[in-house]
Structures are given as C-alpha cells and as structure tokens.
Amino acid sequence: MVERTKKTLLVSFLCMILLCILVFVWLVSFMSRKSEATISDIGIIYMSEMNKQMQEKFEAVVGIRVSQIEGIIRRNVPDTYVYGQEMVEELQLSASVREFAYLGLYTDDGKCETIYGEPVEMIDAEAFFQSINNGENGVTNGTNSEGERLLLLGCSAEYPMKDGMKSVALVA
C-alpha cells in the first residue's frame, strides 16, 4: 500500500510539474506576442507623431520664408519701379539680407529672369504656376547648376522685366 501511495504521489507530482511547464510555456508565448504587438503599436504612434511634428515644422519654415518674400514685395512695391539697375539692386539687397540663395522673376509661361544667385530649374513648374494663378503661394523644388536640390517659394508679383514683359511671380 505504501508503494502504491508513493507511486501515485510521484505520478501526481510529475503531472503537476508537466502542467506547470505547459502553463509557463503558454504564458511566455502569450506575453511575447503581446509585447511584439505593443512595441509595434508604440512604433506606429511614435512615427505618426514624428511625421506630424516634421510637417508642422516644415509648414512653419515655409510660412516664415513666404512672409519674407512678401516682405520683399512690400519693401519694393512692383508698381513703383521701372526696370533698371536700381530695381535689380534693391531686389538683390532684399534677397541677400534675408539669406536667400536665389531670387528670380517668372512669367506665366515659365520664362525666368534671375535677379540674385545662380539660375535654378524648377521641377514641377506647371503645378507651381497653377497655384500662383489661383492666388496662392507657390511651393516646389528645383535644382541649381551644381545639381543641388532647392526649395522654391513664390508669391504673386508683377515686376517689370528686362525684355519689357511683366512677371507673375517673385520666386526665392
């Protein structure tokens, strides 16, 4: 009888150990899946917030730079100028003071007269001029002669140009 009790106790003890091992393995597996899902969720939230902050920062920088272009236009009122050295020098000074790398006058058809800096080629000129014609500020990118990418911002402005035409936008 004692032998039978010992055997029953041993089998019960082994079953309890096996049950504990199975519960522990299940618990580790469950916690691992939950941890992976939580880390993934945190990563998505983090990247979403970083994206939001980057957008806000970009919009703030663009807003500041557009207001600087508008400041150039307010300082150098287009209607008061006849094309000449004085107008070009004033626009160059305004661009230099605001630390723009480029300033140019553009016509509706994309013809450009560079006032300050190296000539720039717009990447998406059609959408840019469409927004200018809609009364909005234009934002696009372009490249200079060295292949560097630049952010180009433009405001509607009708300055006289060298060839007698009127510009539709002042782009910096």
Summary of the structure (lengths in Angstrom):
residues: 172
radius of gyration: 33.8
end to end distance: 99.6
largest distance: 119.8
contacts: 462
relative contact order: 0.12
helix: 58%
strand: 20%
